[in-house]
Structures are given as structure tokens and as C-alpha cells.
Amino acid sequence: MDLNLAGRHALVCGASEGIGRAAAIELALLGADVTVLARRAAVLEDVVAALPRVAEGQRHGTLVQDVADTAALDAGVRAALADHPVHILVNNTGGPPGGRALDAGADDYLAAFQRHVLANQTLAQAVVSGMRQARWGRIINVVSTSVKEPIANLGVSNTIRGAVASWAKTLSKELGADGITVNNVLPGYTRTQRLEQILRDRVEATGKDEAAIGAAMLASVPAGRFAEAHEVAAAIAFLATPAAGYVNGVSLAVDGGRMQSL
Ligand SMILES: NC(=O)c1ccc[n+]([C@@H]2O[C@H](COP(=O)([O-])OP(=O)(O)OC[C@H]3O[C@@H](n4cnc5c(N)ncnc54)[C@H](OP(=O)(O)O)[C@@H]3O)[C@@H](O)[C@H]2O)c1
């Protein structure tokens, strides 16, 4: 099986921590040059310093951007990566705040649309010419199992994840003939600061202790444990490899078997 990414360049967003950082590590381990993107410059420098270098001439870099600023994101990515075309784009950023769908305001929905759909679209447009030139590309979106099964009290997130999944499926049909695949990874409960925040929110909302909340969440997970970020990252990295070249337009859940749907 060909898992070699030497000579390929990956742009990994939301890579200062959590699933994004873990994806950067896995992609670097397969030989890719990796550019990590997020808002915190100092944290990104630490991430890059720790990234594996396994291939000759492999080079990593940082790109400090706020994906909520569409115009700056477009200009920044195009300028920074003009001489280093991207072959693998991992679209990923922090999830929208929790709450009921009906209670969210127009600004909440617009902010989530900007950070997820518009950011993904802007990044894809900025890098697709390099992929087309190489006749090889991978666009991988980190979304959520809520694409298939909406999660209670994550109204804005559920809505926007569905939009990202529809955008990705459409793009997979538009770009397939160029040797570019577009796929989604749907993490289940994964040990990152996002999960810690969700646990804290539920403790606050219910008055129950964290162990009880965690146990209730795990009751729905056949694996009986939360995922580690590297387990989700492994699926992202696989979709980036030559071996996954005929996998296109899918939403791959990495959830320990939690989802009910087929
Ligand atoms: N963890 C889970 O259990 C779980 C389950 C299902 C879905 N997901 C989804 O999977 C994605 C990744 O999750 P995670 O747990 O790894 O999240 P995380 O630990 O909160 O990390 C989010 C990353 O995104 C970056 N980021 C946030 N806002 C940004 C912005 N405006 N511009 C640029 N970068 C930004 C953060 O870096 P900076 O702060 O440095 O910018 C950080 O590197 C999220 O969409 C999350 O909702 C997670």
C-alpha cells in the first residue's frame, strides 16, 4: 500500500492543537512538507519545531491566519504559498458554540458560515490551481458526526456541518477528473480542549459531576472510551495518501461505533 507523501505539501488548518496538530504530525510522518495554520503564532512555532522530518529536504512552516477573516485569509494564503504549491488541504477550525438551534441569532449562523463554509471555499480556491497543475490533490474536511446524526444542543454546529458536507460532496464531483479527491472525516468524542469544554458546559448546565457526564457520553460509544486525537488524524492522513486515490466524496466517521446509522 502506497502511503508515501514525500514531495507533497500539506496545509493543515486549526493545527495549533487538537485534531489539526495531530494530523500535521501524521502527515509529516508520511513524508509531507507541512504548513500549519492557526491564530496563535508562538504555539504554531512550537508545533513546527516538534514535527517529524523523515524525508530528505522535508520542510515545515507556519501560517498565522484567522479563518474568520475571509479577505485576509485569501490574500495571506496566496502570498505565503505562491512558491510552494499545496497538494493536501486539511480544512479544520474550532467548532461553533453550543446551544439550541432556535435560540441562535442571525449573527451566530453567519459567523459559523464564515468560519466553516466560506473559509473552506476560500482555501480551496487559493490552492486548487497547484493541485490541478500536479494532477494530484486531496481536500479533507474535519467536520462532525452531526453531518449524519444531529447532536442535541449543538444547533448552529449541526446546521453548518451539513452545509460543509454538501459543499464537499459537490466539490468532489467537480474536481474528480483533475485527480483531486474531496472527503470528510467525522470525529466522534475526541480528547481535545473542545471535548473538555463540552464536558465543562454540561457540568455547568446540569450540576452533575464530570465523571457522571463522561460516563453518560461513553454509554453511547461501543468502544467504551473517547478517541485520542491521533486516531482521528490517522484517518485524515490515510485519505491524503496515494493509497486512498479512489476514495472520493465520502464522510468517514471515526467515532468508536457511536453512530446509529448505516
Ligand atoms: N473533539 C471532539 O470531540 C470533536 C468531535 C466532533 C467534531 N469536532 C470538530 O473537529 C474540529 C477540530 O476539533 P478539535 O477538538 O481538534 O478542536 P480544538 O482542540 O478546539 O482545536 C481547534 C483548532 O482550531 C484553531 N482555530 C480556532 N478558531 C480559529 C480561527 N478563527 N482561525 C484559525 N484557526 C482557528 C485553534 O487554534 P488557534 O486558537 O491557535 O487559532 C486550534 O488549533 C472542530 O470543528 C470540532 O468542533 C471535534
PDBQT file of the ligand as one rigid body, heavy atoms in Angstrom, charges set to zero:
ROOT
HETATM    1  N1  LIG A 301     -13.004  16.972  19.866  1.00  0.00    +0.000 N 
HETATM    2  C1  LIG A 301     -14.177  16.405  19.596  1.00  0.00    +0.000 C 
HETATM    3  O1  LIG A 301     -14.711  15.588  20.372  1.00  0.00    +0.000 OA
HETATM    4  C2  LIG A 301     -14.878  16.710  18.287  1.00  0.00    +0.000 A 
HETATM    5  C3  LIG A 301     -15.994  15.937  17.912  1.00  0.00    +0.000 A 
HETATM    6  C4  LIG A 301     -16.649  16.216  16.713  1.00  0.00    +0.000 A 
HETATM    7  C5  LIG A 301     -16.211  17.270  15.923  1.00  0.00    +0.000 A 
HETATM    8  N2  LIG A 301     -15.138  18.000  16.310  1.00  0.00    +0.000 N 
HETATM    9  C6  LIG A 301     -14.747  19.132  15.455  1.00  0.00    +0.000 C 
HETATM   10  O2  LIG A 301     -13.475  18.884  14.895  1.00  0.00    +0.000 OA
HETATM   11  C7  LIG A 301     -12.801  20.146  14.733  1.00  0.00    +0.000 C 
HETATM   12  C8  LIG A 301     -11.458  20.098  15.463  1.00  0.00    +0.000 C 
HETATM   13  O3  LIG A 301     -11.736  19.755  16.805  1.00  0.00    +0.000 OA
HETATM   14  P1  LIG A 301     -10.663  19.841  17.980  1.00  0.00    +0.000 P 
HETATM   15  O4  LIG A 301     -11.269  19.119  19.109  1.00  0.00    +0.000 OA
HETATM   16  O5  LIG A 301      -9.306  19.496  17.496  1.00  0.00    +0.000 OA
HETATM   17  O6  LIG A 301     -10.713  21.421  18.284  1.00  0.00    +0.000 OA
HETATM   18  P2  LIG A 301      -9.756  22.303  19.200  1.00  0.00    +0.000 P 
HETATM   19  O7  LIG A 301      -8.939  21.447  20.103  1.00  0.00    +0.000 OA
HETATM   20  O8  LIG A 301     -10.652  23.328  19.779  1.00  0.00    +0.000 OA
HETATM   21  O9  LIG A 301      -8.755  22.993  18.166  1.00  0.00    +0.000 OA
HETATM   22  C9  LIG A 301      -9.238  23.938  17.272  1.00  0.00    +0.000 C 
HETATM   23  C10 LIG A 301      -8.085  24.461  16.418  1.00  0.00    +0.000 C 
HETATM   24  O10 LIG A 301      -8.618  25.423  15.511  1.00  0.00    +0.000 OA
HETATM   25  C11 LIG A 301      -7.896  26.636  15.621  1.00  0.00    +0.000 C 
HETATM   26  N3  LIG A 301      -8.809  27.742  15.387  1.00  0.00    +0.000 N 
HETATM   27  C12 LIG A 301      -9.936  28.031  16.098  1.00  0.00    +0.000 A 
HETATM   28  N4  LIG A 301     -10.504  29.144  15.603  1.00  0.00    +0.000 NA
HETATM   29  C13 LIG A 301      -9.731  29.546  14.562  1.00  0.00    +0.000 A 
HETATM   30  C14 LIG A 301      -9.802  30.646  13.660  1.00  0.00    +0.000 A 
HETATM   31  N5  LIG A 301     -10.789  31.541  13.724  1.00  0.00    +0.000 N 
HETATM   32  N6  LIG A 301      -8.848  30.760  12.711  1.00  0.00    +0.000 NA
HETATM   33  C15 LIG A 301      -7.832  29.856  12.637  1.00  0.00    +0.000 A 
HETATM   34  N7  LIG A 301      -7.717  28.815  13.458  1.00  0.00    +0.000 NA
HETATM   35  C16 LIG A 301      -8.654  28.659  14.422  1.00  0.00    +0.000 A 
HETATM   36  C17 LIG A 301      -7.300  26.621  17.015  1.00  0.00    +0.000 C 
HETATM   37  O11 LIG A 301      -6.085  27.348  17.066  1.00  0.00    +0.000 OA
HETATM   38  P3  LIG A 301      -5.893  28.868  17.496  1.00  0.00    +0.000 P 
HETATM   39  O12 LIG A 301      -6.706  29.079  18.740  1.00  0.00    +0.000 OA
HETATM   40  O13 LIG A 301      -4.414  28.965  17.703  1.00  0.00    +0.000 OA
HETATM   41  O14 LIG A 301      -6.360  29.694  16.334  1.00  0.00    +0.000 OA
HETATM   42  C18 LIG A 301      -6.988  25.139  17.208  1.00  0.00    +0.000 C 
HETATM   43  O15 LIG A 301      -5.748  24.841  16.628  1.00  0.00    +0.000 OA
HETATM   44  C19 LIG A 301     -13.750  21.207  15.284  1.00  0.00    +0.000 C 
HETATM   45  O16 LIG A 301     -14.529  21.756  14.243  1.00  0.00    +0.000 OA
HETATM   46  C20 LIG A 301     -14.614  20.413  16.241  1.00  0.00    +0.000 C 
HETATM   47  O17 LIG A 301     -15.852  21.021  16.513  1.00  0.00    +0.000 OA
HETATM   48  C21 LIG A 301     -14.456  17.755  17.452  1.00  0.00    +0.000 A 
ENDROOT
TORSDOF 0
